[in-house]
Amino acid sequence: MIDNVERQRFEASENGHLVFADYRLRGNVHLLTHVEADPALRGTGAAARLMEAIVAHARAHGLKLQPRCSYAVAWFRRHPEAGDLLG
């Protein structure tokens, strides 16, 4: 996973297909506004793996996350162990 700061999104590639999460910065909080996987990756868990990488990145860099899109909100509900990163 990379943090494409210029485009304000986290990106990963699986089997040549893109999965990404757009964000907006508010101080050290990343507002996750949209998570999307290439149609070829849908249903494979690619978006969930991206969210796990985003959480690891946030922990490593002392960042907070605020889910705004429905996928990110649902992911955090299913992963209460990541709740300490909500800001």
mmCIF file as gemmi writes it, N, C-alpha and C atoms, coordinates in Angstrom:
data_model
loop_
_atom_site.group_PDB
_atom_site.id
_atom_site.type_symbol
_atom_site.label_atom_id
_atom_site.label_alt_id
_atom_site.label_comp_id
_atom_site.label_asym_id
_atom_site.label_entity_id
_atom_site.label_seq_id
_atom_site.pdbx_PDB_ins_code
_atom_site.Cartn_x
_atom_site.Cartn_y
_atom_site.Cartn_z
_atom_site.occupancy
_atom_site.B_iso_or_equiv
_atom_site.pdbx_formal_charge
_atom_site.auth_seq_id
_atom_site.auth_asym_id
_atom_site.pdbx_PDB_model_num
ATOM 1 N N . MET Axp A 1 ? 0.843 -1.17 0 1 0 ? 1 A 1
ATOM 2 C CA . MET Axp A 1 ? 0 0 0 1 0 ? 1 A 1
ATOM 3 C C . MET Axp A 1 ? 0.887 1.231 0 1 0 ? 1 A 1
ATOM 4 N N . ILE Axp A 2 ? 0.47 2.22 -0.762 1 0 ? 2 A 1
ATOM 5 C CA . ILE Axp A 2 ? 1.167 3.506 -0.742 1 0 ? 2 A 1
ATOM 6 C C . ILE Axp A 2 ? 0.187 4.605 -0.345 1 0 ? 2 A 1
ATOM 7 N N . ASP Axp A 3 ? 0.739 5.639 0.246 1 0 ? 3 A 1
ATOM 8 C CA . ASP Axp A 3 ? -0.031 6.84 0.55 1 0 ? 3 A 1
ATOM 9 C C . ASP Axp A 3 ? 0.293 7.832 -0.56 1 0 ? 3 A 1
ATOM 10 N N . ASN Axp A 4 ? -0.608 7.952 -1.511 1 0 ? 4 A 1
ATOM 11 C CA . ASN Axp A 4 ? -0.423 8.881 -2.619 1 0 ? 4 A 1
ATOM 12 C C . ASN Axp A 4 ? -0.891 10.256 -2.136 1 0 ? 4 A 1
ATOM 13 N N . VAL Axp A 5 ? 0.019 10.968 -1.504 1 0 ? 5 A 1
ATOM 14 C CA . VAL Axp A 5 ? -0.309 12.245 -0.868 1 0 ? 5 A 1
ATOM 15 C C . VAL Axp A 5 ? -0.828 13.252 -1.887 1 0 ? 5 A 1
ATOM 16 N N . GLU Axp A 6 ? -0.23 13.276 -3.066 1 0 ? 6 A 1
ATOM 17 C CA . GLU Axp A 6 ? -0.646 14.227 -4.096 1 0 ? 6 A 1
ATOM 18 C C . GLU Axp A 6 ? -2.117 14.046 -4.476 1 0 ? 6 A 1
ATOM 19 N N . ARG Axp A 7 ? -2.568 12.793 -4.563 1 0 ? 7 A 1
ATOM 20 C CA . ARG Axp A 7 ? -3.966 12.514 -4.92 1 0 ? 7 A 1
ATOM 21 C C . ARG Axp A 7 ? -4.855 12.339 -3.685 1 0 ? 7 A 1
ATOM 22 N N . GLN Axp A 8 ? -4.258 12.421 -2.506 1 0 ? 8 A 1
ATOM 23 C CA . GLN Axp A 8 ? -4.947 12.209 -1.231 1 0 ? 8 A 1
ATOM 24 C C . GLN Axp A 8 ? -5.729 10.898 -1.245 1 0 ? 8 A 1
ATOM 25 N N . ARG Axp A 9 ? -4.979 9.808 -1.462 1 0 ? 9 A 1
ATOM 26 C CA . ARG Axp A 9 ? -5.603 8.5 -1.379 1 0 ? 9 A 1
ATOM 27 C C . ARG Axp A 9 ? -4.562 7.426 -1.107 1 0 ? 9 A 1
ATOM 28 N N . PHE Axp A 10 ? -5.017 6.402 -0.41 1 0 ? 10 A 1
ATOM 29 C CA . PHE Axp A 10 ? -4.227 5.212 -0.193 1 0 ? 10 A 1
ATOM 30 C C . PHE Axp A 10 ? -4.507 4.278 -1.359 1 0 ? 10 A 1
ATOM 31 N N . GLU Axp A 11 ? -3.456 3.653 -1.894 1 0 ? 11 A 1
ATOM 32 C CA . GLU Axp A 11 ? -3.619 2.808 -3.069 1 0 ? 11 A 1
ATOM 33 C C . GLU Axp A 11 ? -2.894 1.476 -2.879 1 0 ? 11 A 1
ATOM 34 N N . ALA Axp A 12 ? -3.469 0.444 -3.45 1 0 ? 12 A 1
ATOM 35 C CA . ALA Axp A 12 ? -2.816 -0.86 -3.509 1 0 ? 12 A 1
ATOM 36 C C . ALA Axp A 12 ? -3.2 -1.501 -4.833 1 0 ? 12 A 1
ATOM 37 N N . SER Axp A 13 ? -2.362 -2.387 -5.264 1 0 ? 13 A 1
ATOM 38 C CA . SER Axp A 13 ? -2.62 -3.105 -6.504 1 0 ? 13 A 1
ATOM 39 C C . SER Axp A 13 ? -2.579 -4.598 -6.216 1 0 ? 13 A 1
ATOM 40 N N . GLU Axp A 14 ? -3.561 -5.303 -6.74 1 0 ? 14 A 1
ATOM 41 C CA . GLU Axp A 14 ? -3.602 -6.754 -6.622 1 0 ? 14 A 1
ATOM 42 C C . GLU Axp A 14 ? -3.875 -7.322 -8.003 1 0 ? 14 A 1
ATOM 43 N N . ASN Axp A 15 ? -2.991 -8.182 -8.448 1 0 ? 15 A 1
ATOM 44 C CA . ASN Axp A 15 ? -3.137 -8.804 -9.767 1 0 ? 15 A 1
ATOM 45 C C . ASN Axp A 15 ? -3.351 -7.769 -10.867 1 0 ? 15 A 1
ATOM 46 N N . GLY Axp A 16 ? -2.674 -6.631 -10.742 1 0 ? 16 A 1
ATOM 47 C CA . GLY Axp A 16 ? -2.772 -5.591 -11.755 1 0 ? 16 A 1
ATOM 48 C C . GLY Axp A 16 ? -4.015 -4.721 -11.671 1 0 ? 16 A 1
ATOM 49 N N . HIS Axp A 17 ? -4.809 -4.891 -10.616 1 0 ? 17 A 1
ATOM 50 C CA . HIS Axp A 17 ? -6.037 -4.107 -10.442 1 0 ? 17 A 1
ATOM 51 C C . HIS Axp A 17 ? -5.907 -3.223 -9.205 1 0 ? 17 A 1
ATOM 52 N N . LEU Axp A 18 ? -6.505 -2.054 -9.271 1 0 ? 18 A 1
ATOM 53 C CA . LEU Axp A 18 ? -6.38 -1.048 -8.226 1 0 ? 18 A 1
ATOM 54 C C . LEU Axp A 18 ? -7.5 -1.123 -7.194 1 0 ? 18 A 1
ATOM 55 N N . VAL Axp A 19 ? -7.112 -0.939 -5.941 1 0 ? 19 A 1
ATOM 56 C CA . VAL Axp A 19 ? -8.058 -0.712 -4.852 1 0 ? 19 A 1
ATOM 57 C C . VAL Axp A 19 ? -7.547 0.546 -4.138 1 0 ? 19 A 1
ATOM 58 N N . PHE Axp A 20 ? -8.452 1.455 -3.801 1 0 ? 20 A 1
ATOM 59 C CA . PHE Axp A 20 ? -8 2.712 -3.214 1 0 ? 20 A 1
ATOM 60 C C . PHE Axp A 20 ? -9.006 3.251 -2.21 1 0 ? 20 A 1
ATOM 61 N N . ALA Axp A 21 ? -8.51 4.169 -1.377 1 0 ? 21 A 1
ATOM 62 C CA . ALA Axp A 21 ? -9.345 4.875 -0.405 1 0 ? 21 A 1
ATOM 63 C C . ALA Axp A 21 ? -8.983 6.353 -0.479 1 0 ? 21 A 1
ATOM 64 N N . ASP Axp A 22 ? -9.927 7.166 -0.913 1 0 ? 22 A 1
ATOM 65 C CA . ASP Axp A 22 ? -9.727 8.62 -0.933 1 0 ? 22 A 1
ATOM 66 C C . ASP Axp A 22 ? -9.827 9.14 0.492 1 0 ? 22 A 1
ATOM 67 N N . TYR Axp A 23 ? -9.059 10.189 0.765 1 0 ? 23 A 1
ATOM 68 C CA . TYR Axp A 23 ? -9.144 10.811 2.084 1 0 ? 23 A 1
ATOM 69 C C . TYR Axp A 23 ? -8.984 12.314 1.976 1 0 ? 23 A 1
ATOM 70 N N . ARG Axp A 24 ? -9.383 12.985 3.037 1 0 ? 24 A 1
ATOM 71 C CA . ARG Axp A 24 ? -9.152 14.418 3.205 1 0 ? 24 A 1
ATOM 72 C C . ARG Axp A 24 ? -8.475 14.571 4.56 1 0 ? 24 A 1
ATOM 73 N N . LEU Axp A 25 ? -7.516 15.468 4.642 1 0 ? 25 A 1
ATOM 74 C CA . LEU Axp A 25 ? -6.788 15.679 5.891 1 0 ? 25 A 1
ATOM 75 C C . LEU Axp A 25 ? -7.418 16.78 6.719 1 0 ? 25 A 1
ATOM 76 N N . ARG Axp A 26 ? -7.523 16.5 7.997 1 0 ? 26 A 1
ATOM 77 C CA . ARG Axp A 26 ? -7.941 17.492 9.005 1 0 ? 26 A 1
ATOM 78 C C . ARG Axp A 26 ? -6.951 17.351 10.147 1 0 ? 26 A 1
ATOM 79 N N . GLY Axp A 27 ? -5.855 18.103 10.07 1 0 ? 27 A 1
ATOM 80 C CA . GLY Axp A 27 ? -4.773 17.947 11.052 1 0 ? 27 A 1
ATOM 81 C C . GLY Axp A 27 ? -4.117 16.595 10.848 1 0 ? 27 A 1
ATOM 82 N N . ASN Axp A 28 ? -4.096 15.77 11.91 1 0 ? 28 A 1
ATOM 83 C CA . ASN Axp A 28 ? -3.518 14.425 11.775 1 0 ? 28 A 1
ATOM 84 C C . ASN Axp A 28 ? -4.603 13.365 11.561 1 0 ? 28 A 1
ATOM 85 N N . VAL Axp A 29 ? -5.818 13.816 11.24 1 0 ? 29 A 1
ATOM 86 C CA . VAL Axp A 29 ? -6.929 12.896 11.009 1 0 ? 29 A 1
ATOM 87 C C . VAL Axp A 29 ? -7.159 12.74 9.505 1 0 ? 29 A 1
ATOM 88 N N . HIS Axp A 30 ? -7.199 11.487 9.066 1 0 ? 30 A 1
ATOM 89 C CA . HIS Axp A 30 ? -7.53 11.178 7.673 1 0 ? 30 A 1
ATOM 90 C C . HIS Axp A 30 ? -9.021 10.837 7.609 1 0 ? 30 A 1
ATOM 91 N N . LEU Axp A 31 ? -9.8 11.687 6.963 1 0 ? 31 A 1
ATOM 92 C CA . LEU Axp A 31 ? -11.22 11.419 6.764 1 0 ? 31 A 1
ATOM 93 C C . LEU Axp A 31 ? -11.331 10.507 5.546 1 0 ? 31 A 1
ATOM 94 N N . LEU Axp A 32 ? -11.726 9.271 5.76 1 0 ? 32 A 1
ATOM 95 C CA . LEU Axp A 32 ? -11.834 8.303 4.666 1 0 ? 32 A 1
ATOM 96 C C . LEU Axp A 32 ? -13.166 8.521 3.968 1 0 ? 32 A 1
ATOM 97 N N . THR Axp A 33 ? -13.122 9.147 2.782 1 0 ? 33 A 1
ATOM 98 C CA . THR Axp A 33 ? -14.344 9.568 2.11 1 0 ? 33 A 1
ATOM 99 C C . THR Axp A 33 ? -14.873 8.588 1.081 1 0 ? 33 A 1
ATOM 100 N N . HIS Axp A 34 ? -14.019 7.688 0.595 1 0 ? 34 A 1
ATOM 101 C CA . HIS Axp A 34 ? -14.471 6.758 -0.442 1 0 ? 34 A 1
ATOM 102 C C . HIS Axp A 34 ? -13.483 5.6 -0.544 1 0 ? 34 A 1
ATOM 103 N N . VAL Axp A 35 ? -14.001 4.377 -0.494 1 0 ? 35 A 1
ATOM 104 C CA . VAL Axp A 35 ? -13.182 3.18 -0.699 1 0 ? 35 A 1
ATOM 105 C C . VAL Axp A 35 ? -13.751 2.468 -1.918 1 0 ? 35 A 1
ATOM 106 N N . GLU Axp A 36 ? -12.854 2.094 -2.83 1 0 ? 36 A 1
ATOM 107 C CA . GLU Axp A 36 ? -13.321 1.446 -4.055 1 0 ? 36 A 1
ATOM 108 C C . GLU Axp A 36 ? -12.305 0.421 -4.544 1 0 ? 36 A 1
ATOM 109 N N . ALA Axp A 37 ? -12.81 -0.698 -5.015 1 0 ? 37 A 1
ATOM 110 C CA . ALA Axp A 37 ? -11.978 -1.723 -5.633 1 0 ? 37 A 1
ATOM 111 C C . ALA Axp A 37 ? -12.378 -1.853 -7.095 1 0 ? 37 A 1
ATOM 112 N N . ASP Axp A 38 ? -11.398 -2.1 -7.94 1 0 ? 38 A 1
ATOM 113 C CA . ASP Axp A 38 ? -11.664 -2.391 -9.341 1 0 ? 38 A 1
ATOM 114 C C . ASP Axp A 38 ? -12.694 -3.522 -9.395 1 0 ? 38 A 1
ATOM 115 N N . PRO Axp A 39 ? -13.621 -3.483 -10.339 1 0 ? 39 A 1
ATOM 116 C CA . PRO Axp A 39 ? -14.642 -4.536 -10.419 1 0 ? 39 A 1
ATOM 117 C C . PRO Axp A 39 ? -14.076 -5.963 -10.396 1 0 ? 39 A 1
ATOM 118 N N . ALA Axp A 40 ? -12.898 -6.152 -10.954 1 0 ? 40 A 1
ATOM 119 C CA . ALA Axp A 40 ? -12.298 -7.493 -10.957 1 0 ? 40 A 1
ATOM 120 C C . ALA Axp A 40 ? -11.92 -7.961 -9.557 1 0 ? 40 A 1
ATOM 121 N N . LEU Axp A 41 ? -11.779 -7.025 -8.603 1 0 ? 41 A 1
ATOM 122 C CA . LEU Axp A 41 ? -11.384 -7.368 -7.233 1 0 ? 41 A 1
ATOM 123 C C . LEU Axp A 41 ? -12.564 -7.455 -6.273 1 0 ? 41 A 1
ATOM 124 N N . ARG Axp A 42 ? -13.719 -7.02 -6.684 1 0 ? 42 A 1
ATOM 125 C CA . ARG Axp A 42 ? -14.867 -6.994 -5.775 1 0 ? 42 A 1
ATOM 126 C C . ARG Axp A 42 ? -15.235 -8.402 -5.336 1 0 ? 42 A 1
ATOM 127 N N . GLY Axp A 43 ? -15.463 -8.538 -4.044 1 0 ? 43 A 1
ATOM 128 C CA . GLY Axp A 43 ? -15.804 -9.839 -3.475 1 0 ? 43 A 1
ATOM 129 C C . GLY Axp A 43 ? -14.599 -10.689 -3.124 1 0 ? 43 A 1
ATOM 130 N N . THR Axp A 44 ? -13.393 -10.153 -3.327 1 0 ? 44 A 1
ATOM 131 C CA . THR Axp A 44 ? -12.177 -10.926 -3.034 1 0 ? 44 A 1
ATOM 132 C C . THR Axp A 44 ? -11.549 -10.564 -1.697 1 0 ? 44 A 1
ATOM 133 N N . GLY Axp A 45 ? -12.074 -9.547 -1.039 1 0 ? 45 A 1
ATOM 134 C CA . GLY Axp A 45 ? -11.489 -9.082 0.217 1 0 ? 45 A 1
ATOM 135 C C . GLY Axp A 45 ? -10.41 -8.032 0.026 1 0 ? 45 A 1
ATOM 136 N N . ALA Axp A 46 ? -10.226 -7.557 -1.199 1 0 ? 46 A 1
ATOM 137 C CA . ALA Axp A 46 ? -9.175 -6.573 -1.478 1 0 ? 46 A 1
ATOM 138 C C . ALA Axp A 46 ? -9.386 -5.284 -0.688 1 0 ? 46 A 1
ATOM 139 N N . ALA Axp A 47 ? -10.613 -4.805 -0.608 1 0 ? 47 A 1
ATOM 140 C CA . ALA Axp A 47 ? -10.878 -3.565 0.129 1 0 ? 47 A 1
ATOM 141 C C . ALA Axp A 47 ? -10.599 -3.759 1.62 1 0 ? 47 A 1
ATOM 142 N N . ALA Axp A 48 ? -10.928 -4.918 2.153 1 0 ? 48 A 1
ATOM 143 C CA . ALA Axp A 48 ? -10.652 -5.206 3.566 1 0 ? 48 A 1
ATOM 144 C C . ALA Axp A 48 ? -9.147 -5.25 3.818 1 0 ? 48 A 1
ATOM 145 N N . ARG Axp A 49 ? -8.396 -5.842 2.9 1 0 ? 49 A 1
ATOM 146 C CA . ARG Axp A 49 ? -6.939 -5.868 3.043 1 0 ? 49 A 1
ATOM 147 C C . ARG Axp A 49 ? -6.365 -4.458 2.977 1 0 ? 49 A 1
ATOM 148 N N . LEU Axp A 50 ? -6.933 -3.612 2.117 1 0 ? 50 A 1
ATOM 149 C CA . LEU Axp A 50 ? -6.491 -2.224 2.065 1 0 ? 50 A 1
ATOM 150 C C . LEU Axp A 50 ? -6.772 -1.532 3.392 1 0 ? 50 A 1
ATOM 151 N N . MET Axp A 51 ? -7.948 -1.741 3.954 1 0 ? 51 A 1
ATOM 152 C CA . MET Axp A 51 ? -8.28 -1.125 5.243 1 0 ? 51 A 1
ATOM 153 C C . MET Axp A 51 ? -7.309 -1.582 6.33 1 0 ? 51 A 1
ATOM 154 N N . GLU Axp A 52 ? -6.939 -2.849 6.325 1 0 ? 52 A 1
ATOM 155 C CA . GLU Axp A 52 ? -5.968 -3.35 7.299 1 0 ? 52 A 1
ATOM 156 C C . GLU Axp A 52 ? -4.621 -2.647 7.12 1 0 ? 52 A 1
ATOM 157 N N . ALA Axp A 53 ? -4.214 -2.428 5.885 1 0 ? 53 A 1
ATOM 158 C CA . ALA Axp A 53 ? -2.957 -1.723 5.617 1 0 ? 53 A 1
ATOM 159 C C . ALA Axp A 53 ? -3.044 -0.262 6.047 1 0 ? 53 A 1
ATOM 160 N N . ILE Axp A 54 ? -4.199 0.362 5.839 1 0 ? 54 A 1
ATOM 161 C CA . ILE Axp A 54 ? -4.398 1.755 6.266 1 0 ? 54 A 1
ATOM 162 C C . ILE Axp A 54 ? -4.291 1.853 7.781 1 0 ? 54 A 1
ATOM 163 N N . VAL Axp A 55 ? -4.897 0.914 8.489 1 0 ? 55 A 1
ATOM 164 C CA . VAL Axp A 55 ? -4.842 0.893 9.952 1 0 ? 55 A 1
ATOM 165 C C . VAL Axp A 55 ? -3.392 0.731 10.417 1 0 ? 55 A 1
ATOM 166 N N . ALA Axp A 56 ? -2.655 -0.171 9.8 1 0 ? 56 A 1
ATOM 167 C CA . ALA Axp A 56 ? -1.248 -0.37 10.166 1 0 ? 56 A 1
ATOM 168 C C . ALA Axp A 56 ? -0.448 0.907 9.909 1 0 ? 56 A 1
ATOM 169 N N . HIS Axp A 57 ? -0.703 1.559 8.786 1 0 ? 57 A 1
ATOM 170 C CA . HIS Axp A 57 ? -0.03 2.811 8.445 1 0 ? 57 A 1
ATOM 171 C C . HIS Axp A 57 ? -0.356 3.888 9.483 1 0 ? 57 A 1
ATOM 172 N N . ALA Axp A 58 ? -1.612 3.998 9.847 1 0 ? 58 A 1
ATOM 173 C CA . ALA Axp A 58 ? -2.023 5.002 10.828 1 0 ? 58 A 1
ATOM 174 C C . ALA Axp A 58 ? -1.342 4.75 12.179 1 0 ? 58 A 1
ATOM 175 N N . ARG Axp A 59 ? -1.285 3.499 12.596 1 0 ? 59 A 1
ATOM 176 C CA . ARG Axp A 59 ? -0.619 3.173 13.868 1 0 ? 59 A 1
ATOM 177 C C . ARG Axp A 59 ? 0.866 3.53 13.804 1 0 ? 59 A 1
ATOM 178 N N . ALA Axp A 60 ? 1.513 3.189 12.704 1 0 ? 60 A 1
ATOM 179 C CA . ALA Axp A 60 ? 2.952 3.425 12.566 1 0 ? 60 A 1
ATOM 180 C C . ALA Axp A 60 ? 3.299 4.913 12.531 1 0 ? 60 A 1
ATOM 181 N N . HIS Axp A 61 ? 2.352 5.748 12.083 1 0 ? 61 A 1
ATOM 182 C CA . HIS Axp A 61 ? 2.623 7.176 11.926 1 0 ? 61 A 1
ATOM 183 C C . HIS Axp A 61 ? 1.861 8.065 12.913 1 0 ? 61 A 1
ATOM 184 N N . GLY Axp A 62 ? 1.205 7.458 13.89 1 0 ? 62 A 1
ATOM 185 C CA . GLY Axp A 62 ? 0.5 8.239 14.904 1 0 ? 62 A 1
ATOM 186 C C . GLY Axp A 62 ? -0.663 9.034 14.365 1 0 ? 62 A 1
ATOM 187 N N . LEU Axp A 63 ? -1.356 8.484 13.376 1 0 ? 63 A 1
ATOM 188 C CA . LEU Axp A 63 ? -2.482 9.169 12.753 1 0 ? 63 A 1
ATOM 189 C C . LEU Axp A 63 ? -3.807 8.668 13.304 1 0 ? 63 A 1
ATOM 190 N N . LYS Axp A 64 ? -4.832 9.432 13.098 1 0 ? 64 A 1
ATOM 191 C CA . LYS Axp A 64 ? -6.2 9.029 13.426 1 0 ? 64 A 1
ATOM 192 C C . LYS Axp A 64 ? -6.984 8.912 12.122 1 0 ? 64 A 1
ATOM 193 N N . LEU Axp A 65 ? -8.01 8.092 12.155 1 0 ? 65 A 1
ATOM 194 C CA . LEU Axp A 65 ? -8.857 7.865 10.986 1 0 ? 65 A 1
ATOM 195 C C . LEU Axp A 65 ? -10.298 8.186 11.335 1 0 ? 65 A 1
ATOM 196 N N . GLN Axp A 66 ? -11.008 8.71 10.369 1 0 ? 66 A 1
ATOM 197 C CA . GLN Axp A 66 ? -12.429 8.98 10.555 1 0 ? 66 A 1
ATOM 198 C C . GLN Axp A 66 ? -13.167 8.478 9.314 1 0 ? 66 A 1
ATOM 199 N N . PRO Axp A 67 ? -13.863 7.343 9.447 1 0 ? 67 A 1
ATOM 200 C CA . PRO Axp A 67 ? -14.576 6.808 8.282 1 0 ? 67 A 1
ATOM 201 C C . PRO Axp A 67 ? -15.784 7.664 7.942 1 0 ? 67 A 1
ATOM 202 N N . ARG Axp A 68 ? -15.918 7.997 6.674 1 0 ? 68 A 1
ATOM 203 C CA . ARG Axp A 68 ? -17.058 8.77 6.2 1 0 ? 68 A 1
ATOM 204 C C . ARG Axp A 68 ? -17.863 8 5.162 1 0 ? 68 A 1
ATOM 205 N N . CYS Axp A 69 ? -17.223 7.087 4.427 1 0 ? 69 A 1
ATOM 206 C CA . CYS Axp A 69 ? -17.972 6.314 3.435 1 0 ? 69 A 1
ATOM 207 C C . CYS Axp A 69 ? -18.556 5.076 4.104 1 0 ? 69 A 1
ATOM 208 N N . SER Axp A 70 ? -19.604 4.552 3.527 1 0 ? 70 A 1
ATOM 209 C CA . SER Axp A 70 ? -20.322 3.439 4.149 1 0 ? 70 A 1
ATOM 210 C C . SER Axp A 70 ? -19.447 2.198 4.313 1 0 ? 70 A 1
ATOM 211 N N . TYR Axp A 71 ? -18.558 1.936 3.36 1 0 ? 71 A 1
ATOM 212 C CA . TYR Axp A 71 ? -17.701 0.753 3.487 1 0 ? 71 A 1
ATOM 213 C C . TYR Axp A 71 ? -16.764 0.892 4.683 1 0 ? 71 A 1
ATOM 214 N N . ALA Axp A 72 ? -16.101 2.044 4.8 1 0 ? 72 A 1
ATOM 215 C CA . ALA Axp A 72 ? -15.167 2.25 5.905 1 0 ? 72 A 1
ATOM 216 C C . ALA Axp A 72 ? -15.89 2.215 7.252 1 0 ? 72 A 1
ATOM 217 N N . VAL Axp A 73 ? -17.075 2.802 7.324 1 0 ? 73 A 1
ATOM 218 C CA . VAL Axp A 73 ? -17.86 2.762 8.562 1 0 ? 73 A 1
ATOM 219 C C . VAL Axp A 73 ? -18.168 1.312 8.945 1 0 ? 73 A 1
ATOM 220 N N . ALA Axp A 74 ? -18.627 0.533 7.979 1 0 ? 74 A 1
ATOM 221 C CA . ALA Axp A 74 ? -18.951 -0.876 8.241 1 0 ? 74 A 1
ATOM 222 C C . ALA Axp A 74 ? -17.703 -1.661 8.626 1 0 ? 74 A 1
ATOM 223 N N . TRP Axp A 75 ? -16.576 -1.38 7.986 1 0 ? 75 A 1
ATOM 224 C CA . TRP Axp A 75 ? -15.339 -2.091 8.309 1 0 ? 75 A 1
ATOM 225 C C . TRP Axp A 75 ? -14.959 -1.833 9.76 1 0 ? 75 A 1
ATOM 226 N N . PHE Axp A 76 ? -15.022 -0.599 10.215 1 0 ? 76 A 1
ATOM 227 C CA . PHE Axp A 76 ? -14.68 -0.29 11.6 1 0 ? 76 A 1
ATOM 228 C C . PHE Axp A 76 ? -15.661 -0.934 12.58 1 0 ? 76 A 1
ATOM 229 N N . ARG Axp A 77 ? -16.921 -1.054 12.207 1 0 ? 77 A 1
ATOM 230 C CA . ARG Axp A 77 ? -17.887 -1.754 13.075 1 0 ? 77 A 1
ATOM 231 C C . ARG Axp A 77 ? -17.504 -3.22 13.24 1 0 ? 77 A 1
ATOM 232 N N . ARG Axp A 78 ? -16.995 -3.838 12.164 1 0 ? 78 A 1
ATOM 233 C CA . ARG Axp A 78 ? -16.607 -5.243 12.206 1 0 ? 78 A 1
ATOM 234 C C . ARG Axp A 78 ? -15.248 -5.46 12.864 1 0 ? 78 A 1
ATOM 235 N N . HIS Axp A 79 ? -14.488 -4.377 13.068 1 0 ? 79 A 1
ATOM 236 C CA . HIS Axp A 79 ? -13.136 -4.47 13.634 1 0 ? 79 A 1
ATOM 237 C C . HIS Axp A 79 ? -12.971 -3.504 14.802 1 0 ? 79 A 1
ATOM 238 N N . PRO Axp A 80 ? -13.644 -3.799 15.913 1 0 ? 80 A 1
ATOM 239 C CA . PRO Axp A 80 ? -13.563 -2.895 17.065 1 0 ? 80 A 1
ATOM 240 C C . PRO Axp A 80 ? -12.144 -2.754 17.621 1 0 ? 80 A 1
ATOM 241 N N . GLU Axp A 81 ? -11.275 -3.708 17.301 1 0 ? 81 A 1
ATOM 242 C CA . GLU Axp A 81 ? -9.882 -3.617 17.764 1 0 ? 81 A 1
ATOM 243 C C . GLU Axp A 81 ? -9.143 -2.43 17.144 1 0 ? 81 A 1
ATOM 244 N N . ALA Axp A 82 ? -9.697 -1.869 16.091 1 0 ? 82 A 1
ATOM 245 C CA . ALA Axp A 82 ? -9.097 -0.688 15.454 1 0 ? 82 A 1
ATOM 246 C C . ALA Axp A 82 ? -9.723 0.611 15.964 1 0 ? 82 A 1
ATOM 247 N N . GLY Axp A 83 ? -10.636 0.502 16.889 1 0 ? 83 A 1
ATOM 248 C CA . GLY Axp A 83 ? -11.355 1.676 17.387 1 0 ? 83 A 1
ATOM 249 C C . GLY Axp A 83 ? -10.477 2.741 18.019 1 0 ? 83 A 1
ATOM 250 N N . ASP Axp A 84 ? -9.294 2.347 18.505 1 0 ? 84 A 1
ATOM 251 C CA . ASP Axp A 84 ? -8.398 3.326 19.115 1 0 ? 84 A 1
ATOM 252 C C . ASP Axp A 84 ? -7.872 4.337 18.098 1 0 ? 84 A 1
ATOM 253 N N . LEU Axp A 85 ? -8.027 4.048 16.819 1 0 ? 85 A 1
ATOM 254 C CA . LEU Axp A 85 ? -7.546 4.956 15.781 1 0 ? 85 A 1
ATOM 255 C C . LEU Axp A 85 ? -8.591 5.96 15.323 1 0 ? 85 A 1
ATOM 256 N N . LEU Axp A 86 ? -9.815 5.799 15.799 1 0 ? 86 A 1
ATOM 257 C CA . LEU Axp A 86 ? -10.875 6.714 15.378 1 0 ? 86 A 1
ATOM 258 C C . LEU Axp A 86 ? -10.657 8.083 15.998 1 0 ? 86 A 1
ATOM 259 N N . GLY Axp A 87 ? -10.75 9.093 15.142 1 0 ? 87 A 1
ATOM 260 C CA . GLY Axp A 87 ? -10.504 10.44 15.657 1 0 ? 87 A 1
ATOM 261 C C . GLY Axp A 87 ? -11.542 11.408 15.211 1 0 ? 87 A 1
